[in-house]
Amino acid sequence: MYAARLLHYTAEVDENTSFRRGRDNITFPEVKVGDRVMGRGKVGSNGVFVFENLNVGGFGGRGRQGA
């Protein structure tokens, strides 16, 4: 995972992470390889980024519709 400042982090989820696809709440097993994700969280003292919120799906704009 690369953050906005192009730093490399290991990322994890925990029992407090919430998952959403659009407006729907989902569970971790519903996140599939290749899904685009965006989330908020914090880097702990051990250097591991833990997601608080993880949003799954297409983000912004028209993308490559019709391509």
Rosetta blueprint (number, residue, H / E / L):
1 M L
2 Y E
3 A L
4 A L
5 R L
6 L L
7 L L
8 H E
9 Y L
10 T E
11 A E
12 E E
13 V L
14 D L
15 E L
16 N L
17 T L
18 S E
19 F E
20 R E
21 R E
22 G L
23 R L
24 D E
25 N E
26 I E
27 T L
28 F H
29 P H
30 E H
31 V L
32 K L
33 V L
34 G L
35 D L
36 R L
37 V E
38 M E
39 G E
40 R E
41 G E
42 K E
43 V E
44 G L
45 S L
46 N L
47 G L
48 V E
49 F E
50 V E
51 F E
52 E E
53 N E
54 L E
55 N E
56 V E
57 G L
58 G L
59 F L
60 G L
61 G L
62 R L
63 G L
64 R L
65 Q L
66 G L
67 A L
